[in-house]
């Protein structure tokens, strides 16, 4: 096996000179560099990437933690992140917490032992904020709040809620049912918090910035005098739960004329509507939230609020790169726990209000109108 000593002998230079060329550290004259590179090519020498990374105190590996890759949102996000990191010379190591015995603690341990350069945290965590802020290594939160000083990237879910509200209000909806995850996640860092018809006065800190779209939608519907209900469908990986819940929605509410849910829930809703001999879009309007490939495979093309996965991935990668390169420290990141003053009327009308746990960098969403709404 060819090693650096062989390259040094072939090029007629010292071993240290070969090391400098291979690792890209220190000054080497153009003449010396050419000799070393010619010798490497002649000998078919392949640098030991692990050794080179250790010399730079880098692994070029980013851990990406998601709840499950079975969910179309996280599958699409993971693909976008992998493309973006790859373009920056970084590889990704995926941890799907619902599909594996390993959890975020294993990845944090790897990060602290310098086996990874950083972690993108896109799954729910039961660890307190102090756990994440004490790591002292690059961590970027995606669509969650991990604690003061931990940078967070996410979609502008308040804008998303407004897009859904305007679509349904303009289309003359009378009773809207929102189907999502456990309502307890709306105040998972403060068990005493209460959300009353979109009123944020008693809202506790949450790790889920996505609640902004539900609360904004509730507030807008309330202002327009439109009836609404929120129905829980189980955890993010519980796909059967969405099917069962959509059946229950139509058994429970005989006047429902609009349903809002994730792409999975919206697709299941269309199937339930068709089973009942109703017409999607005409009898019951359906709005999907995410805009993944699943929104095109429901039987009818779904009206969807679409998240910009490429822009989200680029923002995450850019922030991670800045942390790794030392261009940004945890002390320079935005505190994601601003106070909330008054109720929903103060927080939502002009878009300037912020919920606790809102992302530091927000990416706009777009609305795609299709067959499932009027």
N, C-alpha and C positions, 0 to 999 in steps of 0.2 A: 504494500500500500504506500503510495506516494505521500510524503509529509513535507512540512515546511523546510526541513533540513536538506531534503533533496532539491527543492526549488532554489534554496540559497546556494548550494553547490553548483547547480546548473547555471545560475545567473552570475555567479562569481561575486556574491554580496554576502553580507552578514545575515545571520538568522533574525536579528532584530529589525533589519531593513525589510525583510520579507513580512514580518509581523506587522510593521507599520503600514505596508501596502495592503495586506489582507484585511486588517481591522480599520483602515482608513483613519488612523490616528497619527499625529505628529507630522513633521515635515519630511518629505522625500523628494529629491530632485526629479525632474521629468525624465532624465536619462536613466536614473536608477529604477524609477517606476516602470519604464518601458522594458528594461532588462528583466525585471521580476515578472511582469505580465507575460512577456514572451516565453520565459521559462515555465510558467504555470500552464500556458497553452500547449507548449511542447510536451510536457509531462502529463497532460490531462489532469492537472491537480484540481481537486474540488475542495474549497475551504470548509473547515468544520464550522457549520453555522452556529452550533451551540457554543463553541468556544469563542467565536467572534461576538456573539450576543453577550456572553459573560464579560468580555472585555469592555463592552459598552454599558454594562449593567442593564441590559435590555433582553427581552425574550421575543419581542414583536408579536406577542400573543395577547389578545383581549378576550376576557370572559364575558359572555352574554347570557344573562339569566332571565328566563321567561317562564310563565306558568306552564304552558304546554305548546308544543309545535303542531299539535292537531288542530288548534284554533286557527282559522284563516287569517285573522289579524296578526297573530304572532308569527305565523309562517311567512307572511308577506313582509313583515317588519324585519325578521331575521335575515331573509334573502337580501333585502335592501342594505342592512348593516354589513353583511358579509361582502357585498360588492363594494361598498364605500371604504371599508377598512382594507380590503385587498388592493384597491387603487392607491392606498397610502402605504403599501408594503407591510400591512399587518394581517395576521391570521386571526380567526375567531375560534373560540372553544365554547360550545353551546351547553348550557345546563337548563334542562326542562324540569322544573321542580315537581310537577304533577306526574311526569312520565319516568322518573328516575328516583332511585333511593337517595341520591346525593342532593343536598340542598345548598343554599347560598353559603353556609358556614364553611363547607369544603373549599369553595372558590375563594372566600376571603382568606382562608388559611394559605392557599396557594399564592394569593396576591401578597400577603405579608411575608412569605418566604421567597419573594421575588421570582416566582415561577410564572407569573403573568405581569404584564405592564399596567393593566387596569381592568375594571369591571363596569359593564353596563347593567344596571339593575332595573329590570322591567317586570318584576313579579312582586306580589304582595309579600311582606315580611313581618314576622311577629317580633323581630328585634327592635328595641327602643332606639331612638335617634342617636343616643350616646354611643351605641355599638358602631354605627356607621361613621360618625364623626371622629371616633378614636382610632380608626384604621390608619390614617396618615399616609395613604396611598391613593392613586387616582380612582375615583368612583364617580360615575355619572348616572343620575337617576333618569329613567324614562317614564313619563306619565305617573310619577309618584313623588311623594315628599318623604325624604329620608332623614332630614334634620337640617338645622342651620348650617350653612357653609357647604352643603352638598349640592352641586349644580344640577339643575333639572331641565330637561327638554320635553316638550309635549305640544300637542295641537291646541289651538285656541278653542277650547270646548265651550266657552261662553258664547262665542260667535256661532259655534255649531248648534247650540240650543236655540239661538235666534233664527238660524236658517230653517230649522225644523218648524219652529213656531210660526214663522211667516208663511211657510208653505201650507200648513194646515189651517191657519186662520183665513188666509185668502181663498182656500178651497172650501170653506164653509163647514169645517168639522164641528161636531156638537159634543162628542164624548171621546176623548183621547185616552188610550191605555198605554202606559210605558211599561215595558218588560225588561228587567235587568237583573243584576246580581243582588245579593243580600243588602237590604237597606242599612244594615248595621255598618257597612263599609263607609257610609256617609259621615260617620263620626267615630272612626275606629281608634282614634287616639284620645278620645274623651267620651267615656261611656255614658256620661250624664247629659250629653248634648241632645238637643231636640230640634228637628226641622219641621216647621209648621207652614205648610202651603208655600214653600219657597222662602220663608222668613229666615234670614241669616243671623238674627240678633243673638240666638243661642247656639250658633254653629260652633262646634269644637274643631280642633285641628284634625285634618284627615290626611292619610297617605295617598288618597285617590283624587287627583285633580279632575278626573273625568266626571265627577259628580256635578261639576259646573254646568254640563249640558243638561242634565236632568233638572237641576234647580232653576236654571235660566228658563227652560221650557215651561216648567210649572208656573213660574212667575208670569211669563208672557201669556200663558193660557188663562191664568187667574185674572189678569188685567183685562183680557178680552171677554171674560164671562163664560169661558168654555169649560165644561166639566172634564176632570181628568182623574186618573187613578194610577198608582204605581204598584206593579205586581212583581214579586220576586220569583226568579226562575232558577235559583241555585248557583253554584260556583261556575267559574269560567269554563271548566273542562266538562261540565255536566250537559252534554248535548241532548240527551234524552229528556232532561229536565225542561229544556225549552219547548220540545214537542208537547210534553204533558201540560205545560203551563199554557201554551196557546190554546189547547183544547179547553182548559179550565176557564180561560178568559171569556170565551164565547158562551160557555155554560153559565158563567157568573153574571155577565153583563149583556143583556139582550139588546141594548141600545148602542153598543160600541160601534163607531163608524171610522175609527182611525187607530192604528197601532204603530208604536215606535219602538224599535229594538235594534240590537246589533245585526249584522248581516245574517248570522245564524238564526236568531230569533225571527227576523223579518222573513227569511226563507221558509221557516217552519209555519209562520203565520199564513203565508200565501197558500201553502199546502192545506192548512186547516180550512181556509176560506173556500177553496175549491171543493174540498170534501163535503162542505155544507151546501153546495150548489149556489154559492154567492159569487160575485164578480169582483176580483181585486181591482181597486182603483175606483170602481163605480159604486159598489155597495160598501166596501170597507177599504179605506186608504191605508197604505203601508209605507212607512219610511224606514230605510235601513241606515244605520250609523256605522260607518267605517269605509265602505266603498271598495271592498276587496273583490276578487274574482267571483266570490259566492253570490254577489249581488246580481250577477248575470245568469245564474243557473237556477233560479227559483221557480221557473215555469213562466213567469212574466218578468220583464226587465224592471228592476226595482228603482224607485226614486231613492237616491242615497246621498247622505252627507259624506263626502270623500276626504279622507285624511291623505296628506301628501307624503307618502312613505319615503320617496327619494329625498325630499327636503328635510324630513325628520332625521333620516340616517346621516345626511351630510352635516346637520347641526350637531348630532351626537358625536360623530367622528371628529369634527373640528374642535369641539370642547375637550374631548378626550385627548387629542393630540396636544392641545395647549397645556393640559395638566401634565402629560408625560414629559413634554419638553421643558417644563418648569416656567412656561410663559404665564401661567395663571396658578395661583395658590388657592387653597380652600378659603383663606381669609378674604380673598377678593371676590368670592361668589356671593350672589344675592341671598339675603336671608328670606326664606320662603315662608315665613310665618308672620305676615303683617296683620295688624289688628283689623277687625271688621266693625264698622260703626253703623249703628242703626239696623234696619231690616233690609229686605230685598229691594225695596224701593230706592234705597240709597246705594246699594251695591251694584245694581244691574243696568239702570236706564242708559247711561252714557258710556258704559264699557270701561270706566276708569276704576271702578271698585275691584277688589281682589279678594278671593276666598283664601282662607288659610290653606296652604299646601298647593297654591297655584304654581305653575312652572315658571322658571326664570326666563326661559326663551320660548315664545309661543309661535307656532307655525299655523298660518291661516288654512282654513278648510274651504271646500267648494261644494256647491249643491248641484247634483245631476238629476234633472227632472226626467221621469220615465213613465211607464205604463201604470205603475202601482198607485199613482195619485192623480187627482183631477187637474 
